[in-house]
Amino acid sequence: MLHEKNMVKTGMVNHAVQLGFSADIEDASRKAVEKGGRVQQEKTGIGEYGFIAKVLDTEGNAIGLHSRT
């Protein structure tokens, strides 16, 4: 990221995006890898709330996935 005042590179800022899925998040994670991303956190159970996983896109942005099943 470039600082607008003096145009000095200060580092990358990543933003997380949360997505809810009715489909299988393992399939969504696999598709992210096929498109050049990577899995940061495999499908993990969160009790009665379902499951979560986290993938990174090709630019390093985190995408949180959630499914009830």
N, CA, C and O atoms as CSV, one atom per row, in Angstrom:
chain,resi,resn,atom,element,x,y,z
A,1,MET,N,N,0.850,-1.171,0.000
A,1,MET,CA,C,0.000,0.000,0.000
A,1,MET,C,C,0.888,1.222,0.000
A,1,MET,O,O,1.858,1.274,0.756
A,2,LEU,N,N,0.591,2.184,-0.807
A,2,LEU,CA,C,1.369,3.416,-0.848
A,2,LEU,C,C,0.706,4.474,0.017
A,2,LEU,O,O,-0.501,4.699,-0.068
A,3,HIS,N,N,1.504,5.114,0.841
A,3,HIS,CA,C,1.005,6.205,1.662
A,3,HIS,C,C,0.833,7.403,0.747
A,3,HIS,O,O,1.794,7.810,0.093
A,4,GLU,N,N,-0.358,7.981,0.678
A,4,GLU,CA,C,-0.651,9.042,-0.282
A,4,GLU,C,C,0.179,10.301,-0.060
A,4,GLU,O,O,0.493,10.999,-1.024
A,5,LYS,N,N,0.540,10.606,1.170
A,5,LYS,CA,C,1.252,11.854,1.459
A,5,LYS,C,C,2.657,11.858,0.875
A,5,LYS,O,O,3.045,12.813,0.203
A,6,ASN,N,N,3.420,10.809,1.122
A,6,ASN,CA,C,4.805,10.816,0.653
A,6,ASN,C,C,5.136,9.656,-0.278
A,6,ASN,O,O,6.294,9.464,-0.649
A,7,MET,N,N,4.107,8.873,-0.660
A,7,MET,CA,C,4.274,7.778,-1.607
A,7,MET,C,C,5.345,6.780,-1.178
A,7,MET,O,O,6.123,6.309,-2.008
A,8,VAL,N,N,5.387,6.459,0.106
A,8,VAL,CA,C,6.319,5.470,0.633
A,8,VAL,C,C,5.567,4.161,0.795
A,8,VAL,O,O,4.458,4.137,1.327
A,9,LYS,N,N,6.166,3.084,0.340
A,9,LYS,CA,C,5.524,1.789,0.495
A,9,LYS,C,C,5.571,1.397,1.963
A,9,LYS,O,O,6.645,1.262,2.548
A,10,THR,N,N,4.380,1.214,2.557
A,10,THR,CA,C,4.304,0.915,3.985
A,10,THR,C,C,3.923,-0.523,4.283
A,10,THR,O,O,3.970,-0.927,5.445
A,11,GLY,N,N,3.551,-1.311,3.292
A,11,GLY,CA,C,3.179,-2.703,3.502
A,11,GLY,C,C,1.785,-2.989,2.991
A,11,GLY,O,O,1.017,-2.082,2.669
A,12,MET,N,N,1.478,-4.272,2.925
A,12,MET,CA,C,0.195,-4.705,2.385
A,12,MET,C,C,-0.861,-4.741,3.479
A,12,MET,O,O,-0.587,-5.177,4.597
A,13,VAL,N,N,-2.055,-4.289,3.163
A,13,VAL,CA,C,-3.181,-4.386,4.071
A,13,VAL,C,C,-4.137,-5.425,3.506
A,13,VAL,O,O,-4.618,-5.287,2.381
A,14,ASN,N,N,-4.411,-6.460,4.282
A,14,ASN,CA,C,-5.336,-7.506,3.847
A,14,ASN,C,C,-6.658,-7.346,4.575
A,14,ASN,O,O,-6.690,-7.018,5.761
A,15,HIS,N,N,-7.728,-7.576,3.872
A,15,HIS,CA,C,-9.058,-7.501,4.451
A,15,HIS,C,C,-9.713,-8.866,4.365
A,15,HIS,O,O,-9.584,-9.562,3.357
A,16,ALA,N,N,-10.406,-9.245,5.410
A,16,ALA,CA,C,-11.106,-10.528,5.416
A,16,ALA,C,C,-12.541,-10.332,4.941
A,16,ALA,O,O,-13.201,-9.354,5.293
A,17,VAL,N,N,-12.999,-11.263,4.151
A,17,VAL,CA,C,-14.377,-11.283,3.679
A,17,VAL,C,C,-15.005,-12.565,4.202
A,17,VAL,O,O,-14.451,-13.647,4.008
A,18,GLN,N,N,-16.151,-12.458,4.862
A,18,GLN,CA,C,-16.860,-13.632,5.369
A,18,GLN,C,C,-17.978,-13.997,4.400
A,18,GLN,O,O,-18.755,-13.133,3.994
A,19,LEU,N,N,-18.062,-15.251,4.033
A,19,LEU,CA,C,-19.110,-15.720,3.142
A,19,LEU,C,C,-19.841,-16.886,3.775
A,19,LEU,O,O,-19.213,-17.780,4.343
A,20,GLY,N,N,-21.144,-16.886,3.683
A,20,GLY,CA,C,-21.948,-18.009,4.152
A,20,GLY,C,C,-22.267,-18.917,2.977
A,20,GLY,O,O,-22.583,-18.436,1.889
A,21,PHE,N,N,-22.187,-20.215,3.185
A,21,PHE,CA,C,-22.422,-21.177,2.118
A,21,PHE,C,C,-23.485,-22.166,2.514
A,21,PHE,O,O,-23.542,-22.603,3.664
A,22,SER,N,N,-24.328,-22.521,1.566
A,22,SER,CA,C,-25.217,-23.649,1.791
A,22,SER,C,C,-24.579,-24.906,1.202
A,22,SER,O,O,-24.962,-26.026,1.539
A,23,ALA,N,N,-23.607,-24.705,0.323
A,23,ALA,CA,C,-22.882,-25.826,-0.292
A,23,ALA,C,C,-21.717,-26.245,0.607
A,23,ALA,O,O,-21.458,-25.611,1.629
A,24,ASP,N,N,-21.039,-27.283,0.234
A,24,ASP,CA,C,-19.908,-27.815,0.997
A,24,ASP,C,C,-18.717,-26.872,0.929
A,24,ASP,O,O,-18.258,-26.533,-0.161
A,25,ILE,N,N,-18.213,-26.445,2.079
A,25,ILE,CA,C,-17.077,-25.522,2.069
A,25,ILE,C,C,-15.774,-26.219,1.679
A,25,ILE,O,O,-14.823,-25.554,1.269
A,26,GLU,N,N,-15.714,-27.543,1.799
A,26,GLU,CA,C,-14.529,-28.250,1.303
A,26,GLU,C,C,-14.422,-28.091,-0.212
A,26,GLU,O,O,-13.323,-27.938,-0.747
A,27,ASP,N,N,-15.561,-28.126,-0.903
A,27,ASP,CA,C,-15.591,-27.927,-2.347
A,27,ASP,C,C,-15.171,-26.493,-2.693
A,27,ASP,O,O,-14.416,-26.279,-3.642
A,28,ALA,N,N,-15.660,-25.516,-1.926
A,28,ALA,CA,C,-15.280,-24.122,-2.155
A,28,ALA,C,C,-13.781,-23.921,-1.931
A,28,ALA,O,O,-13.135,-23.187,-2.679
A,29,SER,N,N,-13.232,-24.565,-0.913
A,29,SER,CA,C,-11.796,-24.481,-0.641
A,29,SER,C,C,-10.989,-25.090,-1.787
A,29,SER,O,O,-9.974,-24.534,-2.206
A,30,ARG,N,N,-11.442,-26.218,-2.281
A,30,ARG,CA,C,-10.774,-26.899,-3.400
A,30,ARG,C,C,-10.785,-26.004,-4.654
A,30,ARG,O,O,-9.785,-25.917,-5.366
A,31,LYS,N,N,-11.905,-25.353,-4.911
A,31,LYS,CA,C,-12.006,-24.459,-6.074
A,31,LYS,C,C,-11.084,-23.250,-5.930
A,31,LYS,O,O,-10.508,-22.787,-6.915
A,32,ALA,N,N,-10.943,-22.739,-4.712
A,32,ALA,CA,C,-10.036,-21.617,-4.490
A,32,ALA,C,C,-8.605,-22.010,-4.837
A,32,ALA,O,O,-7.877,-21.232,-5.452
A,33,VAL,N,N,-8.200,-23.219,-4.442
A,33,VAL,CA,C,-6.854,-23.713,-4.754
A,33,VAL,C,C,-6.687,-23.890,-6.266
A,33,VAL,O,O,-5.642,-23.547,-6.819
A,34,GLU,N,N,-7.706,-24.421,-6.928
A,34,GLU,CA,C,-7.651,-24.594,-8.388
A,34,GLU,C,C,-7.456,-23.271,-9.110
A,34,GLU,O,O,-6.860,-23.233,-10.186
A,35,LYS,N,N,-7.958,-22.177,-8.519
A,35,LYS,CA,C,-7.847,-20.853,-9.134
A,35,LYS,C,C,-6.588,-20.101,-8.713
A,35,LYS,O,O,-6.410,-18.938,-9.074
A,36,GLY,N,N,-5.706,-20.765,-7.945
A,36,GLY,CA,C,-4.433,-20.146,-7.569
A,36,GLY,C,C,-4.341,-19.659,-6.141
A,36,GLY,O,O,-3.302,-19.140,-5.734
A,37,GLY,N,N,-5.408,-19.816,-5.368
A,37,GLY,CA,C,-5.378,-19.428,-3.964
A,37,GLY,C,C,-4.820,-20.557,-3.120
A,37,GLY,O,O,-4.275,-21.527,-3.647
A,38,ARG,N,N,-4.960,-20.427,-1.794
A,38,ARG,CA,C,-4.513,-21.503,-0.914
A,38,ARG,C,C,-5.385,-21.549,0.331
A,38,ARG,O,O,-5.999,-20.556,0.721
A,39,VAL,N,N,-5.423,-22.708,0.935
A,39,VAL,CA,C,-6.218,-22.898,2.152
A,39,VAL,C,C,-5.362,-22.475,3.344
A,39,VAL,O,O,-4.255,-22.978,3.534
A,40,GLN,N,N,-5.880,-21.556,4.136
A,40,GLN,CA,C,-5.168,-21.134,5.343
A,40,GLN,C,C,-5.661,-21.929,6.557
A,40,GLN,O,O,-4.882,-22.227,7.463
A,41,GLN,N,N,-6.959,-22.273,6.575
A,41,GLN,CA,C,-7.513,-23.078,7.661
A,41,GLN,C,C,-8.490,-24.081,7.053
A,41,GLN,O,O,-9.452,-23.697,6.387
A,42,GLU,N,N,-8.238,-25.356,7.285
A,42,GLU,CA,C,-9.111,-26.413,6.793
A,42,GLU,C,C,-10.479,-26.317,7.464
A,42,GLU,O,O,-10.637,-25.604,8.455
A,43,LYS,N,N,-11.455,-27.025,6.931
A,43,LYS,CA,C,-12.802,-27.071,7.503
A,43,LYS,C,C,-12.706,-27.494,8.966
A,43,LYS,O,O,-12.120,-28.527,9.291
A,44,THR,N,N,-13.290,-26.680,9.839
A,44,THR,CA,C,-13.217,-26.883,11.280
A,44,THR,C,C,-14.608,-26.749,11.875
A,44,THR,O,O,-15.332,-25.810,11.544
A,45,GLY,N,N,-14.989,-27.658,12.734
A,45,GLY,CA,C,-16.284,-27.592,13.396
A,45,GLY,C,C,-16.316,-26.498,14.449
A,45,GLY,O,O,-15.340,-26.283,15.168
A,46,ILE,N,N,-17.461,-25.801,14.533
A,46,ILE,CA,C,-17.653,-24.775,15.558
A,46,ILE,C,C,-18.955,-25.053,16.329
A,46,ILE,O,O,-19.767,-24.163,16.583
A,47,GLY,N,N,-19.103,-26.324,16.681
A,47,GLY,CA,C,-20.257,-26.744,17.481
A,47,GLY,C,C,-21.576,-26.596,16.745
A,47,GLY,O,O,-21.678,-26.901,15.557
A,48,GLU,N,N,-22.575,-26.126,17.460
A,48,GLU,CA,C,-23.920,-26.011,16.898
A,48,GLU,C,C,-24.015,-24.999,15.752
A,48,GLU,O,O,-25.036,-24.944,15.066
A,49,TYR,N,N,-22.975,-24.207,15.537
A,49,TYR,CA,C,-22.999,-23.180,14.497
A,49,TYR,C,C,-22.514,-23.674,13.147
A,49,TYR,O,O,-22.575,-22.931,12.167
A,50,GLY,N,N,-22.035,-24.901,13.068
A,50,GLY,CA,C,-21.631,-25.478,11.793
A,50,GLY,C,C,-20.134,-25.610,11.645
A,50,GLY,O,O,-19.446,-26.115,12.533
A,51,PHE,N,N,-19.637,-25.148,10.508
A,51,PHE,CA,C,-18.230,-25.307,10.162
A,51,PHE,C,C,-17.690,-24.032,9.530
A,51,PHE,O,O,-18.431,-23.271,8.908
A,52,ILE,N,N,-16.394,-23.811,9.695
A,52,ILE,CA,C,-15.720,-22.680,9.066
A,52,ILE,C,C,-14.446,-23.168,8.384
A,52,ILE,O,O,-13.918,-24.230,8.714
A,53,ALA,N,N,-13.971,-22.394,7.448
A,53,ALA,CA,C,-12.679,-22.598,6.809
A,53,ALA,C,C,-12.209,-21.225,6.351
A,53,ALA,O,O,-13.009,-20.293,6.262
A,54,LYS,N,N,-10.924,-21.092,6.061
A,54,LYS,CA,C,-10.408,-19.821,5.561
A,54,LYS,C,C,-9.486,-20.092,4.387
A,54,LYS,O,O,-8.606,-20.950,4.464
A,55,VAL,N,N,-9.689,-19.360,3.298
A,55,VAL,CA,C,-8.821,-19.450,2.135
A,55,VAL,C,C,-8.217,-18.083,1.861
A,55,VAL,O,O,-8.762,-17.056,2.264
A,56,LEU,N,N,-7.087,-18.085,1.173
A,56,LEU,CA,C,-6.451,-16.842,0.732
A,56,LEU,C,C,-6.526,-16.799,-0.780
A,56,LEU,O,O,-6.247,-17.793,-1.449
A,57,ASP,N,N,-6.904,-15.641,-1.325
A,57,ASP,CA,C,-6.934,-15.522,-2.777
A,57,ASP,C,C,-5.518,-15.310,-3.307
A,57,ASP,O,O,-4.563,-15.337,-2.531
A,58,THR,N,N,-5.370,-15.105,-4.589
A,58,THR,CA,C,-4.041,-14.983,-5.204
A,58,THR,C,C,-3.294,-13.743,-4.747
A,58,THR,O,O,-2.081,-13.653,-4.941
A,59,GLU,N,N,-3.989,-12.781,-4.143
A,59,GLU,CA,C,-3.348,-11.559,-3.647
A,59,GLU,C,C,-3.152,-11.575,-2.138
A,59,GLU,O,O,-2.704,-10.590,-1.553
A,60,GLY,N,N,-3.492,-12.704,-1.508
A,60,GLY,CA,C,-3.297,-12.833,-0.062
A,60,GLY,C,C,-4.457,-12.349,0.784
A,60,GLY,O,O,-4.334,-12.273,2.006
A,61,ASN,N,N,-5.581,-12.020,0.164
A,61,ASN,CA,C,-6.755,-11.595,0.919
A,61,ASN,C,C,-7.453,-12.815,1.522
A,61,ASN,O,O,-7.667,-13.818,0.841
A,62,ALA,N,N,-7.803,-12.718,2.799
A,62,ALA,CA,C,-8.459,-13.820,3.503
A,62,ALA,C,C,-9.948,-13.828,3.204
A,62,ALA,O,O,-10.604,-12.786,3.207
A,63,ILE,N,N,-10.472,-15.023,2.945
A,63,ILE,CA,C,-11.900,-15.209,2.715
A,63,ILE,C,C,-12.382,-16.282,3.674
A,63,ILE,O,O,-11.968,-17.437,3.576
A,64,GLY,N,N,-13.253,-15.907,4.600
A,64,GLY,CA,C,-13.804,-16.847,5.567
A,64,GLY,C,C,-15.025,-17.524,4.998
A,64,GLY,O,O,-15.890,-16.867,4.418
A,65,LEU,N,N,-15.107,-18.832,5.156
A,65,LEU,CA,C,-16.228,-19.619,4.664
A,65,LEU,C,C,-16.992,-20.202,5.843
A,65,LEU,O,O,-16.385,-20.626,6.826
A,66,HIS,N,N,-18.316,-20.226,5.754
A,66,HIS,CA,C,-19.140,-20.774,6.819
A,66,HIS,C,C,-20.235,-21.632,6.225
A,66,HIS,O,O,-20.825,-21.276,5.205
A,67,SER,N,N,-20.507,-22.753,6.853
A,67,SER,CA,C,-21.579,-23.645,6.445
A,67,SER,C,C,-22.201,-24.273,7.677
A,67,SER,O,O,-21.507,-24.544,8.657
A,68,ARG,N,N,-23.492,-24.504,7.634
A,68,ARG,CA,C,-24.173,-25.169,8.751
A,68,ARG,C,C,-23.964,-26.672,8.688
A,68,ARG,O,O,-24.197,-27.367,9.677
A,69,THR,N,N,-23.520,-27.197,7.522
A,69,THR,CA,C,-23.335,-28.654,7.390
A,69,THR,C,C,-21.927,-29.000,6.969
A,69,THR,O,O,-21.601,-30.177,6.812
